[in-house]
């Protein structure tokens, strides 16, 4: 089980009704709770036991599933088009496979995103979004326990948006790629630095470049 509480500081720019606009937003986004289970491969183990298992199984394949739920508790202003919070519930079931070979790990996951409606979208409209689908691939290299680097790519599709039951031109068609670096801080903490870029394949969409810093704490050895 994991819990994520993002803090976002960002700048958006683009054309709205042929007028170039820029906006800055800072604040907490929607918190996310994620539950995970292994379906095949390594059993559930504590930290030291898992390290011993990995040492004894240099080549290993794990299949797992997870369910992530994001709650609409982040910063949101219904009078603004750009917001940090989505002001809606998001449920993401996911299944993935990880193949480890020595210090290398190769991951492939598939996800679907189910959204509740945002009943307080800008101009008193109701935003509805159809189910979105995504696939991710990661290559990870472990220098030692807790110290690693990774390269990733992902593709998201579908997710057509409706405003007051009227179909819009927006549908997700995005490529993303990322590079991450993780390192331990003490025995039960770690920090991850990620550069994430995304480019829309549609005329209506969003390009983004993001620098993210994550801090994790493990309560069980």
MDAnalysis code that builds the backbone (N, CA, C; Angstrom):
import MDAnalysis as mda
import numpy as np

u = mda.Universe.empty(663, n_residues=221, atom_resindex=np.repeat(np.arange(221), 3), trajectory=True)
u.add_TopologyAttr("name", ["N", "CA", "C"] * 221)
u.add_TopologyAttr("resid", np.arange(1, 222))
u.add_TopologyAttr("resname", ["UNK", "UNK", "UNK", "UNK", "UNK", "UNK", "UNK", "UNK", "UNK", "UNK", "UNK", "UNK", "UNK", "UNK", "UNK", "UNK", "UNK", "UNK", "UNK", "UNK", "UNK", "UNK", "UNK", "UNK", "UNK", "UNK", "UNK", "UNK", "UNK", "UNK", "UNK", "UNK", "UNK", "UNK", "UNK", "UNK", "UNK", "UNK", "UNK", "UNK", "UNK", "UNK", "UNK", "UNK", "UNK", "UNK", "UNK", "UNK", "UNK", "UNK", "UNK", "UNK", "UNK", "UNK", "UNK", "UNK", "UNK", "UNK", "UNK", "UNK", "UNK", "UNK", "UNK", "UNK", "UNK", "UNK", "UNK", "UNK", "UNK", "UNK", "UNK", "UNK", "UNK", "UNK", "UNK", "UNK", "UNK", "UNK", "UNK", "UNK", "UNK", "UNK", "UNK", "UNK", "UNK", "UNK", "UNK", "UNK", "UNK", "UNK", "UNK", "UNK", "UNK", "UNK", "UNK", "UNK", "UNK", "UNK", "UNK", "UNK", "UNK", "UNK", "UNK", "UNK", "UNK", "UNK", "UNK", "UNK", "UNK", "UNK", "UNK", "UNK", "UNK", "UNK", "UNK", "UNK", "UNK", "UNK", "UNK", "UNK", "UNK", "UNK", "UNK", "UNK", "UNK", "UNK", "UNK", "UNK", "UNK", "UNK", "UNK", "UNK", "UNK", "UNK", "UNK", "UNK", "UNK", "UNK", "UNK", "UNK", "UNK", "UNK", "UNK", "UNK", "UNK", "UNK", "UNK", "UNK", "UNK", "UNK", "UNK", "UNK", "UNK", "UNK", "UNK", "UNK", "UNK", "UNK", "UNK", "UNK", "UNK", "UNK", "UNK", "UNK", "UNK", "UNK", "UNK", "UNK", "UNK", "UNK", "UNK", "UNK", "UNK", "UNK", "UNK", "UNK", "UNK", "UNK", "UNK", "UNK", "UNK", "UNK", "UNK", "UNK", "UNK", "UNK", "UNK", "UNK", "UNK", "UNK", "UNK", "UNK", "UNK", "UNK", "UNK", "UNK", "UNK", "UNK", "UNK", "UNK", "UNK", "UNK", "UNK", "UNK", "UNK", "UNK", "UNK", "UNK", "UNK", "UNK", "UNK", "UNK", "UNK", "UNK", "UNK", "UNK", "UNK", "UNK", "UNK", "UNK", "UNK"])
u.atoms.positions = np.array([
    [0.845, -1.188, 0.000],
    [0.000, 0.000, 0.000],
    [0.882, 1.241, 0.000],
    [0.498, 2.260, -0.755],
    [1.252, 3.511, -0.783],
    [0.283, 4.687, -0.798],
    [0.776, 5.830, -0.307],
    [-0.026, 7.056, -0.275],
    [0.802, 8.183, -0.861],
    [0.198, 8.970, -1.745],
    [0.898, 10.054, -2.433],
    [0.124, 11.355, -2.243],
    [0.832, 12.405, -1.807],
    [0.242, 13.737, -1.675],
    [1.106, 14.709, -2.466],
    [0.751, 15.009, -3.726],
    [1.603, 15.849, -4.575],
    [1.452, 17.337, -4.243],
    [2.579, 18.046, -4.329],
    [2.577, 19.508, -4.310],
    [3.036, 19.968, -5.689],
    [2.272, 20.843, -6.318],
    [2.520, 21.233, -7.711],
    [2.857, 22.717, -7.782],
    [3.905, 23.031, -8.520],
    [4.238, 24.408, -8.852],
    [4.514, 24.435, -10.349],
    [3.642, 25.095, -11.106],
    [3.767, 25.022, -12.562],
    [3.388, 26.307, -13.274],
    [3.799, 26.379, -14.525],
    [3.479, 27.509, -15.395],
    [2.899, 26.962, -16.690],
    [1.742, 27.458, -17.080],
    [1.078, 27.035, -18.303],
    [1.047, 28.204, -19.290],
    [1.210, 27.894, -20.567],
    [1.109, 28.922, -21.603],
    [0.476, 28.323, -22.846],
    [-0.269, 29.154, -23.583],
    [-0.931, 28.675, -24.790],
    [-1.938, 29.679, -25.303],
    [-2.645, 29.280, -26.355],
    [-3.638, 30.148, -26.986],
    [-5.036, 29.756, -26.555],
    [-5.809, 30.719, -26.087],
    [-7.203, 30.542, -25.715],
    [-8.028, 31.528, -26.536],
    [-8.871, 31.003, -27.450],
    [-9.638, 31.854, -28.369],
    [-8.715, 32.808, -29.117],
    [-7.571, 32.248, -29.583],
    [-6.580, 32.984, -30.370],
    [-5.881, 34.093, -29.581],
    [-5.948, 34.028, -28.262],
    [-5.245, 34.985, -27.407],
    [-4.205, 34.220, -26.591],
    [-2.952, 34.665, -26.651],
    [-1.877, 33.994, -25.924],
    [-1.968, 34.335, -24.443],
    [-1.979, 33.310, -23.609],
    [-2.123, 33.500, -22.166],
    [-1.057, 32.692, -21.423],
    [-0.690, 33.173, -20.224],
    [0.177, 32.428, -19.317],
    [-0.443, 32.453, -17.924],
    [-0.208, 31.396, -17.157],
    [-0.744, 31.325, -15.808],
    [0.172, 30.477, -14.939],
    [0.252, 30.829, -13.660],
    [1.044, 30.073, -12.698],
    [0.127, 29.521, -11.617],
    [0.404, 28.285, -11.178],
    [-0.375, 27.662, -10.115],
    [0.584, 26.991, -9.118],
    [0.251, 27.105, -7.834],
    [1.029, 26.470, -6.780],
    [0.075, 25.931, -5.724],
    [0.303, 24.691, -5.281],
    [-0.542, 24.144, -4.229],
    [-0.541, 22.627, -4.237],
    [-1.298, 22.048, -3.316],
    [-1.408, 20.599, -3.219],
    [-2.436, 20.075, -4.216],
    [-2.071, 18.989, -4.891],
    [-2.969, 18.337, -5.837],
    [-3.740, 17.224, -5.123],
    [-4.451, 16.418, -5.895],
    [-5.308, 15.380, -5.318],
    [-4.471, 14.245, -4.724],
    [-4.722, 13.853, -3.471],
    [-4.000, 12.726, -2.866],
    [-4.416, 11.407, -3.511],
    [-3.501, 10.425, -3.482],
    [-3.759, 9.127, -4.114],
    [-3.376, 7.991, -3.180],
    [-4.271, 7.029, -3.047],
    [-4.023, 5.809, -2.290],
    [-3.929, 4.656, -3.283],
    [-2.886, 3.830, -3.116],
    [-2.671, 2.726, -4.058],
    [-2.485, 1.413, -3.303],
    [-3.246, 0.408, -3.703],
    [-3.150, -0.935, -3.133],
    [-2.588, -1.868, -4.200],
    [-1.591, -2.685, -3.833],
    [-0.912, -3.549, -4.804],
    [-0.831, -4.973, -4.287],
    [-0.798, -5.936, -5.222],
    [-0.681, -7.348, -4.852],
    [0.115, -8.078, -5.937],
    [0.972, -9.009, -5.512],
    [1.705, -9.861, -6.450],
    [0.835, -11.060, -6.838],
    [0.766, -11.330, -8.128],
    [-0.006, -12.467, -8.632],
    [0.886, -13.657, -8.973],
    [2.143, -13.348, -9.281],
    [3.073, -14.417, -9.679],
    [4.486, -13.930, -9.404],
    [5.345, -14.843, -8.965],
    [6.742, -14.490, -8.765],
    [7.103, -14.390, -7.306],
    [7.894, -13.389, -6.965],
    [8.409, -13.238, -5.604],
    [7.266, -13.095, -4.611],
    [7.329, -13.805, -3.478],
    [6.308, -13.647, -2.437],
    [6.478, -12.316, -1.712],
    [5.477, -11.945, -0.920],
    [5.567, -10.727, -0.122],
    [6.628, -10.921, 0.964],
    [7.653, -10.048, 0.961],
    [8.770, -10.185, 1.884],
    [9.125, -8.828, 2.481],
    [9.722, -8.843, 3.667],
    [10.241, -7.625, 4.259],
    [11.539, -7.244, 3.557],
    [12.048, -6.038, 3.880],
    [13.183, -5.488, 3.151],
    [14.389, -6.402, 3.104],
    [14.861, -6.870, 4.266],
    [16.052, -7.726, 4.308],
    [15.796, -9.066, 3.638],
    [14.588, -9.607, 3.819],
    [14.240, -10.878, 3.191],
    [14.179, -10.739, 1.679],
    [13.651, -9.600, 1.215],
    [13.565, -9.379, -0.231],
    [14.959, -9.240, -0.844],
    [15.865, -8.532, -0.140],
    [17.234, -8.389, -0.639],
    [17.908, -9.754, -0.752],
    [17.655, -10.620, 0.232],
    [18.222, -11.970, 0.187],
    [17.609, -12.777, -0.955],
    [16.306, -12.620, -1.154],
    [15.627, -13.327, -2.247],
    [16.199, -12.889, -3.593],
    [16.411, -11.575, -3.777],
    [16.962, -11.078, -5.034],
    [18.373, -11.596, -5.253],
    [19.162, -11.699, -4.172],
    [20.524, -12.206, -4.300],
    [20.536, -13.660, -4.737],
    [19.525, -14.423, -4.306],
    [19.437, -15.840, -4.645],
    [18.731, -16.071, -5.980],
    [18.024, -15.063, -6.478],
    [17.283, -15.189, -7.743],
    [17.657, -14.003, -8.624],
    [18.838, -14.070, -9.228],
    [19.312, -12.966, -10.056],
    [18.395, -12.722, -11.248],
    [17.752, -13.784, -11.721],
    [16.776, -13.662, -12.801],
    [15.403, -14.024, -12.242],
    [14.461, -13.112, -12.384],
    [13.169, -13.302, -11.734],
    [12.097, -12.528, -12.491],
    [10.899, -13.080, -12.536],
    [9.767, -12.410, -13.178],
    [8.609, -12.323, -12.197],
    [8.028, -11.140, -12.094],
    [6.910, -10.895, -11.188],
    [5.757, -10.298, -11.983],
    [4.557, -10.790, -11.734],
    [3.335, -10.222, -12.306],
    [2.487, -9.703, -11.146],
    [2.028, -8.476, -11.262],
    [1.255, -7.882, -10.175],
    [0.112, -7.036, -10.685],
    [-0.760, -6.651, -9.757],
    [-1.899, -5.795, -10.073],
    [-2.036, -4.749, -8.971],
    [-2.635, -3.623, -9.317],
    [-2.830, -2.576, -8.326],
    [-4.115, -1.823, -8.628],
    [-4.588, -1.107, -7.614],
    [-5.757, -0.242, -7.745],
    [-5.434, 1.071, -7.052],
    [-5.436, 2.161, -7.817],
    [-5.131, 3.489, -7.275],
    [-6.385, 4.352, -7.317],
    [-6.611, 5.088, -6.251],
    [-7.779, 5.965, -6.146],
    [-7.307, 7.366, -5.782],
    [-7.679, 8.364, -6.603],
    [-7.363, 9.761, -6.328],
    [-8.634, 10.479, -5.890],
    [-8.547, 11.207, -4.775],
    [-9.701, 11.908, -4.213],
    [-9.648, 13.394, -4.562],
    [-10.790, 14.032, -4.842],
    [-10.823, 15.450, -5.241],
    [-10.669, 16.384, -4.048],
    [-9.472, 16.385, -3.468],
    [-9.223, 17.191, -2.266],
    [-8.159, 18.264, -2.487],
    [-7.645, 18.362, -3.692],
    [-6.599, 19.337, -3.979],
    [-7.149, 20.729, -4.225],
    [-6.222, 21.652, -4.492],
    [-6.589, 23.062, -4.722],
    [-7.372, 23.203, -6.021],
    [-8.553, 23.823, -5.931],
    [-9.414, 23.942, -7.114],
    [-10.225, 25.234, -7.037],
    [-10.343, 25.922, -8.174],
    [-11.145, 27.146, -8.294],
    [-12.026, 26.997, -9.528],
    [-13.339, 26.894, -9.320],
    [-14.247, 26.657, -10.448],
    [-14.316, 27.827, -11.418],
    [-13.764, 28.988, -11.059],
    [-13.748, 30.135, -11.963],
    [-12.516, 30.159, -12.859],
    [-11.623, 29.190, -12.686],
    [-10.392, 29.132, -13.472],
    [-10.386, 27.893, -14.367],
    [-9.847, 28.044, -15.582],
    [-9.758, 26.919, -16.512],
    [-8.627, 25.971, -16.128],
    [-7.477, 26.514, -15.715],
    [-6.318, 25.712, -15.334],
    [-6.320, 25.528, -13.823],
    [-6.329, 24.269, -13.388],
    [-6.351, 23.965, -11.969],
    [-5.369, 22.857, -11.644],
    [-4.940, 22.818, -10.381],
    [-4.057, 21.754, -9.917],
    [-4.846, 20.480, -9.648],
    [-6.021, 20.614, -9.064],
    [-6.898, 19.473, -8.798],
    [-7.814, 19.217, -9.993],
    [-8.191, 17.948, -10.177],
    [-9.160, 17.618, -11.214],
    [-10.599, 17.768, -10.744],
    [-10.779, 17.955, -9.415],
    [-12.111, 18.095, -8.821],
    [-13.027, 16.928, -9.188],
    [-12.475, 15.732, -9.171],
    [-13.249, 14.526, -9.481],
    [-12.478, 13.316, -8.976],
    [-13.187, 12.239, -8.753],
    [-12.550, 10.987, -8.373],
    [-11.948, 10.320, -9.606],
    [-10.795, 9.691, -9.409],
    [-10.166, 8.904, -10.472],
    [-9.802, 7.539, -9.911],
    [-10.201, 6.492, -10.619],
    [-9.888, 5.116, -10.233],
    [-9.042, 4.503, -11.350],
    [-7.879, 3.944, -10.964],
    [-6.972, 3.390, -11.973],
    [-6.592, 1.951, -11.639],
    [-7.246, 0.965, -12.235],
    [-6.749, -0.417, -12.140],
    [-5.569, -0.599, -13.086],
    [-4.599, -1.413, -12.654],
    [-3.369, -1.582, -13.433],
    [-2.839, -2.998, -13.262],
    [-2.272, -3.535, -14.327],
    [-1.603, -4.832, -14.261],
    [-0.251, -4.695, -14.943],
    [0.765, -5.370, -14.387],
    [2.095, -5.209, -14.953],
    [2.974, -6.417, -14.722],
    [4.066, -6.448, -15.461],
    [5.055, -7.522, -15.338],
    [6.443, -6.892, -15.222],
    [7.265, -7.443, -14.337],
    [8.634, -6.985, -14.136],
    [9.567, -8.172, -14.318],
    [10.530, -8.040, -15.203],
    [11.538, -9.075, -15.396],
    [12.882, -8.513, -14.962],
    [13.488, -9.141, -13.956],
    [14.773, -8.695, -13.427],
    [15.861, -9.664, -13.854],
    [16.982, -9.092, -14.257],
    [18.142, -9.894, -14.665],
    [19.394, -9.183, -14.155],
    [19.913, -9.665, -13.019],
    [21.040, -8.983, -12.402],
    [20.613, -7.598, -11.945],
    [21.404, -6.569, -12.247],
    [21.053, -5.209, -11.833],
    [19.996, -4.556, -12.720],
    [19.608, -5.221, -13.813],
    [18.648, -4.654, -14.753],
    [17.226, -5.139, -14.440],
    [16.261, -4.239, -14.621],
    [14.843, -4.599, -14.525],
    [14.103, -4.001, -15.718],
    [13.161, -4.790, -16.262],
    [12.371, -4.356, -17.406],
    [10.895, -4.471, -17.016],
    [10.171, -3.357, -17.108],
    [8.785, -3.321, -16.662],
    [7.857, -2.949, -17.821],
    [6.687, -3.565, -17.829],
    [5.642, -3.238, -18.793],
    [4.309, -3.275, -18.062],
    [3.540, -2.194, -18.135],
    [2.255, -2.127, -17.438],
    [1.171, -1.588, -18.361],
    [-0.057, -2.005, -18.084],
    [-1.231, -1.489, -18.772],
    [-2.224, -0.970, -17.749],
    [-2.849, 0.165, -18.034],
    [-3.754, 0.799, -17.081],
    [-4.999, 1.304, -17.794],
    [-6.051, 1.484, -17.006],
    [-7.217, 2.207, -17.469],
    [-7.613, 3.209, -16.390],
    [-8.097, 4.363, -16.812],
    [-8.473, 5.437, -15.903],
    [-9.977, 5.672, -16.020],
    [-10.671, 5.561, -14.890],
    [-12.102, 5.814, -14.853],
    [-12.347, 7.075, -14.024],
    [-13.128, 8.005, -14.577],
    [-13.306, 9.313, -13.964],
    [-14.759, 9.539, -13.559],
    [-14.948, 10.153, -12.394],
    [-16.272, 10.686, -12.069],
    [-16.420, 12.033, -12.772],
    [-17.614, 12.617, -12.756],
    [-17.847, 13.892, -13.411],
    [-17.344, 15.042, -12.537],
    [-16.892, 16.091, -13.189],
    [-16.594, 17.360, -12.513],
    [-17.805, 18.260, -12.712],
    [-18.612, 18.383, -11.677],
    [-19.857, 19.148, -11.782],
    [-19.672, 20.643, -11.591],
    [-18.436, 21.078, -11.324],
    [-18.153, 22.500, -11.126],
    [-17.012, 22.954, -12.013],
    [-17.104, 22.585, -13.288],
    [-16.109, 23.045, -14.246],
    [-16.369, 24.521, -14.545],
    [-15.441, 25.152, -15.268],
    [-15.540, 26.575, -15.528],
    [-16.858, 26.942, -16.234],
    [-17.375, 28.121, -15.935],
    [-18.623, 28.636, -16.511],
    [-19.817, 27.761, -16.149],
    [-19.776, 27.157, -14.941],
    [-20.896, 26.352, -14.425],
    [-21.260, 25.193, -15.346],
    [-20.267, 24.615, -15.997],
    [-20.507, 23.471, -16.873],
    [-20.147, 22.175, -16.155],
    [-20.603, 21.079, -16.726],
    [-20.329, 19.754, -16.188],
    [-19.379, 19.039, -17.142],
    [-18.214, 18.641, -16.632],
    [-17.224, 17.961, -17.449],
    [-17.312, 16.459, -17.210],
    [-17.434, 15.725, -18.300],
    [-17.466, 14.266, -18.253],
    [-16.381, 13.736, -19.178],
    [-15.640, 12.727, -18.719],
    [-14.580, 12.147, -19.542],
    [-14.725, 10.641, -19.597],
    [-14.655, 10.110, -20.804],
    [-14.728, 8.671, -21.002],
    [-13.456, 7.993, -20.488],
    [-13.483, 6.689, -20.407],
    [-12.342, 5.924, -19.906],
    [-11.105, 6.135, -20.784],
    [-9.970, 6.317, -20.138],
    [-8.698, 6.481, -20.830],
    [-7.843, 5.237, -20.604],
    [-7.032, 4.867, -21.596],
    [-6.173, 3.688, -21.523],
    [-4.718, 4.110, -21.703],
    [-3.806, 3.417, -21.010],
    [-2.391, 3.781, -21.085],
    [-1.516, 2.547, -20.963],
    [-0.343, 2.619, -21.576],
    [0.685, 1.579, -21.462],
    [2.006, 2.258, -21.137],
    [2.801, 1.609, -20.271],
    [4.089, 2.159, -19.864],
    [5.180, 1.101, -19.986],
    [6.389, 1.551, -20.275],
    [7.552, 0.664, -20.301],
    [8.704, 1.360, -19.592],
    [9.443, 0.607, -18.758],
    [10.545, 1.164, -17.981],
    [11.754, 0.232, -18.057],
    [12.921, 0.831, -18.133],
    [14.191, 0.104, -18.010],
    [14.920, 0.707, -16.828],
    [15.276, -0.133, -15.834],
    [15.852, 0.340, -14.582],
    [17.187, -0.366, -14.335],
    [18.145, 0.410, -13.853],
    [19.440, -0.167, -13.477],
    [19.705, 0.160, -12.013],
    [19.948, -0.883, -11.203],
    [20.247, -0.727, -9.783],
    [21.757, -0.765, -9.559],
    [22.304, 0.341, -9.058],
    [23.719, 0.356, -8.705],
    [23.942, -0.406, -7.402],
    [23.015, -0.211, -6.457],
    [22.997, -0.920, -5.182],
    [21.611, -0.682, -4.589],
    [21.235, -1.389, -3.531],
    [19.892, -1.202, -2.979],
    [19.582, 0.264, -2.685],
    [18.513, 0.752, -3.311],
    [18.076, 2.123, -3.090],
    [18.658, 3.145, -4.031],
    [19.713, 2.802, -4.773],
    [20.351, 3.727, -5.708],
    [20.162, 3.210, -7.130],
    [19.411, 3.954, -7.959],
    [19.036, 3.446, -9.267],
    [18.778, 4.589, -10.242],
    [18.764, 4.249, -11.531],
    [18.367, 5.173, -12.595],
    [17.392, 4.435, -13.515],
    [16.557, 5.193, -14.227],
    [15.602, 4.555, -15.131],
    [15.301, 5.460, -16.316],
    [14.909, 4.821, -17.420],
    [14.369, 5.490, -18.594],
    [12.993, 4.897, -18.860],
    [12.031, 5.749, -19.202],
    [10.644, 5.296, -19.338],
    [9.982, 5.946, -20.535],
    [8.957, 5.266, -21.045],
    [8.095, 5.841, -22.067],
    [6.672, 5.347, -21.825],
    [5.695, 6.133, -22.283],
    [4.294, 5.773, -22.075],
    [3.451, 6.381, -23.180],
    [2.296, 5.750, -23.395],
    [1.349, 6.249, -24.389],
    [-0.055, 6.165, -23.809],
    [-0.811, 7.261, -23.917],
    [-2.187, 7.296, -23.446],
    [-3.143, 7.616, -24.572],
    [-4.318, 6.984, -24.569],
    [-5.270, 7.185, -25.658],
    [-6.703, 7.145, -25.151],
    [-7.616, 7.609, -25.977],
    [-9.051, 7.696, -25.701],
    [-9.320, 8.801, -24.671],
    [-10.333, 8.630, -23.830],
    [-10.644, 9.662, -22.836],
    [-11.316, 10.887, -23.423],
    [-12.258, 10.701, -24.338],
    [-12.974, 11.831, -24.935],
    [-13.680, 12.657, -23.860],
    [-13.625, 13.982, -23.986],
    [-14.217, 14.899, -23.014],
    [-15.537, 15.459, -23.549],
    [-16.543, 15.526, -22.633],
    [-17.858, 16.108, -22.947],
    [-18.133, 17.239, -21.967],
    [-18.677, 18.345, -22.459],
    [-19.091, 19.463, -21.619],
    [-20.601, 19.627, -21.738],
    [-21.297, 19.439, -20.617],
    [-22.761, 19.486, -20.622],
    [-23.329, 18.582, -21.710],
    [-22.783, 17.363, -21.795],
    [-23.206, 16.313, -22.718],
    [-22.860, 16.602, -24.175],
    [-22.147, 17.709, -24.441],
    [-21.735, 18.027, -25.797],
    [-20.310, 17.525, -26.032],
    [-20.125, 16.751, -27.093],
    [-18.818, 16.188, -27.413],
    [-17.841, 17.288, -27.809],
    [-16.632, 17.269, -27.226],
    [-15.604, 18.239, -27.574],
    [-14.585, 17.621, -28.521],
    [-13.642, 18.441, -28.975],
    [-12.597, 17.962, -29.877],
    [-11.462, 17.275, -29.120],
    [-11.500, 17.344, -27.777],
    [-10.370, 16.812, -27.006],
    [-10.514, 15.327, -26.738],
    [-9.481, 14.583, -27.130],
    [-9.332, 13.180, -26.794],
    [-7.843, 12.921, -26.593],
    [-7.505, 12.158, -25.566],
    [-6.101, 11.932, -25.229],
    [-5.399, 11.146, -26.334],
    [-4.240, 11.616, -26.728],
    [-3.375, 10.913, -27.680],
    [-1.956, 11.411, -27.413],
    [-1.382, 10.963, -26.311],
    [-0.137, 11.536, -25.800],
    [0.991, 10.515, -25.708],
    [2.172, 10.941, -26.115],
    [3.406, 10.208, -25.860],
    [4.124, 10.890, -24.707],
    [4.672, 10.093, -23.793],
    [5.455, 10.628, -22.689],
    [6.771, 9.866, -22.580],
    [7.790, 10.541, -22.077],
    [9.055, 9.879, -21.788],
    [9.666, 10.536, -20.547],
    [10.463, 9.763, -19.831],
    [10.972, 10.248, -18.555],
    [12.321, 9.638, -18.238],
    [13.078, 10.339, -17.403],
    [14.323, 9.834, -16.833],
    [14.262, 10.095, -15.336],
    [14.613, 9.089, -14.533],
    [14.531, 9.204, -13.080],
    [15.818, 8.746, -12.421],
    [16.062, 9.325, -11.254],
    [17.216, 8.955, -10.434],
    [16.756, 8.858, -8.984],
    [16.969, 7.694, -8.362],
    [16.564, 7.501, -6.985],
    [17.746, 7.169, -6.107],
    [17.719, 7.685, -4.881],
    [18.816, 7.409, -3.957],
    [18.286, 7.363, -2.526],
    [18.923, 6.563, -1.671],
    [18.447, 6.414, -0.300],
    [18.861, 7.589, 0.577],
    [18.033, 7.869, 1.585],
    [18.349, 8.861, 2.615],
    [18.118, 8.174, 3.956],
    [19.165, 7.673, 4.551],
    [19.001, 6.898, 5.765],
    [18.516, 5.492, 5.450],
    [18.001, 4.810, 6.464],
    [17.638, 3.410, 6.330],
    [16.267, 3.221, 5.696],
    [15.297, 4.073, 6.036],
    [13.910, 3.857, 5.607],
    [13.351, 4.970, 4.735],
    [14.203, 5.830, 4.205],
    [13.727, 6.920, 3.374],
    [14.484, 6.947, 2.048],
    [13.846, 7.542, 1.044],
    [14.482, 7.659, -0.271],
    [13.930, 8.882, -0.982],
    [14.698, 9.363, -1.940],
    [14.328, 10.534, -2.741],
    [14.415, 10.143, -4.214],
    [13.451, 10.620, -4.999],
    [13.446, 10.359, -6.440],
    [13.320, 11.683, -7.195],
    [14.187, 11.887, -8.172],
    [14.163, 13.060, -9.033],
    [13.809, 12.593, -10.443],
    [12.788, 13.204, -11.041],
    [12.283, 12.760, -12.348],
    [12.106, 13.946, -13.289],
    [12.546, 13.757, -14.533],
    [12.229, 14.698, -15.619],
    [11.230, 13.994, -16.526],
    [10.044, 14.584, -16.687],
    [8.960, 13.975, -17.461],
    [8.500, 14.948, -18.535],
    [8.484, 14.483, -19.786],
    [8.018, 15.298, -20.913],
    [6.890, 14.572, -21.633],
    [5.917, 15.336, -22.110],
    [4.806, 14.768, -22.857],
    [4.469, 15.634, -24.048],
    [4.064, 15.001, -25.136],
    [3.688, 15.727, -26.342],
    [2.384, 15.152, -26.890],
    [1.412, 16.023, -27.108],
    [0.149, 15.577, -27.656],
    [0.290, 15.303, -29.149],
    [-0.449, 14.321, -29.625],
    [-0.464, 13.992, -31.043],
    [-1.685, 14.602, -31.738],
    [-2.500, 15.340, -30.966],
    [-3.707, 15.966, -31.513],
    [-3.511, 17.461, -31.702],
    [-4.396, 18.069, -32.499],
    [-4.388, 19.524, -32.639],
    [-4.838, 20.193, -31.341],
    [-5.721, 19.526, -30.606],
    [-6.193, 20.028, -29.316],
    [-5.589, 19.151, -28.235],
    [-4.768, 19.714, -27.372],
    [-4.109, 18.918, -26.353],
    [-3.074, 19.733, -25.618],
    [-2.186, 19.046, -24.934],
    [-1.220, 19.743, -24.101],
    [0.155, 19.118, -24.231],
    [1.170, 19.968, -24.424],
    [2.567, 19.572, -24.305],
    [3.047, 19.995, -22.918],
    [3.871, 19.172, -22.309],
    [4.309, 19.511, -20.955],
    [5.731, 19.041, -20.707],
    [6.430, 19.786, -19.853],
    [7.749, 19.424, -19.352],
    [7.703, 19.599, -17.842],
    [8.065, 18.541, -17.108],
    [7.889, 18.550, -15.667],
    [9.149, 18.057, -14.972],
    [9.521, 18.742, -13.903],
    [10.586, 18.306, -13.019],
    [9.936, 17.953, -11.683],
    [10.076, 16.701, -11.247],
    [9.383, 16.228, -10.052],
    [10.370, 15.692, -9.029],
    [10.121, 16.037, -7.774],
    [10.916, 15.562, -6.660],
    [9.998, 14.819, -5.706],
    [10.314, 13.553, -5.424],
    [9.476, 12.720, -4.554],
    [10.293, 12.240, -3.354],
    [9.623, 12.179, -2.230],
    [10.233, 11.661, -0.995],
    [9.393, 10.514, -0.477],
    [10.017, 9.413, -0.160],
    [9.305, 8.222, 0.311],
    [9.842, 7.778, 1.661],
    [8.908, 7.252, 2.480],
    [9.294, 6.697, 3.767],
    [8.711, 5.309, 3.905],
    [9.523, 4.356, 4.366],
    [9.081, 2.994, 4.587],
    [8.994, 2.742, 6.092],
    [7.804, 2.297, 6.553],
    [7.590, 2.085, 7.978],
    [7.903, 0.640, 8.404],
    [8.055, -0.264, 7.436],
    [8.333, -1.662, 7.744],
    [9.692, -2.028, 7.191],
    [10.542, -2.639, 8.003],
    [11.869, -3.048, 7.539],
    [11.769, -4.242, 6.610],
])
